[in-house]
Amino acid sequence: MYLFKRKEELERHLTTARNEGKHIGFVPTMGALHQGHISLINAAKENSDLVVCSIFVNPTQFNDPKDFEKYPVTIDQDVQMLTEAGCDVLFLPSVQEMYPDGLTAKMHYDFGSLETVLEGAARPGHFQGVGQVVHRLLTLVQPDKLFMGQKDLQQCLVINRLLKIIQSHVELVMCPTVRGNDGLAMSSRNLRLNATERINALHLYKGLSEIKRQYQKENLKTLKENAVKELTANGFEVDYVELISILEDGSVIFPENAGVTPLYAVVAAKEVSSGVRLIDNMLL
Ligand code: AMP
């Protein structure tokens, strides 16, 4: 696997590959890799000739500075996992490399209501930061396909929108959420949970599973309230539990108000004893 820290080195390597007619698959990450990330590398390998992964803990997408400081970094292990998975290129830029003119936003993207609901409401400015970094990475890598996880469903919707805004022909491939044997969605932030907290974190998965089991027979509002009650009773501060649908234009609607069938159950909550905020979702 090639490892590049400088933009110019990466661009040179990829220009040669592109001139050889290779189709490039791209997997952007923030590192502390797990099998969820590796599933994206595998999907990229199956669907492209050359796979590029980036690891960059993007400061502009953290609305909580403590979350940024505590974000796990396991770079040696990441390199080993990517090598074993057969990734071709790892791009590992510094903050200076990605933001040579400083962190103040140069662009503002109109993500519409995606920025005011769910993660958009809970994490002000988060999606603008995601937009900044993904736009810069796409300009450098110029992939044919971009692989992202359903785990971050709303992020996929935002990037879909970004691709339209920047008139990009990159194809976004959304890959299913990889879970542990017990059902917990894999996440880099799980590394910050001790054994007891990790078991407690399973309540997110249990809550979503219960909604999936009941949503056709039960009132949606009651279902949501029950899930919030259960999570709160088990030591969570709940940001939201919602049932959502997605319109053709990629915006989110709330079936409860619109009289349509829900498509996903989504949850975000902080496990209080660890202080770790977790998100998850489930296709209904
Ligand atoms: P992150 O490193 O958390 O920014 O995630 C990088 C990419 O991996 C994003 O597209 C995530 O949606 C995806 N991802 C994270 N966790 C999982 C998972 N458990 N299953 C599938 N994809 C995931």
Residues whose N, C-alpha, C, O or C-beta is under 5 A from the ligand:
A	BS01	AMP	P28 T29 M30 G31 G36 H37 F147 M148 G149 Q150 K151 D152 C175 P176 T177 V178 A185 M186 S187
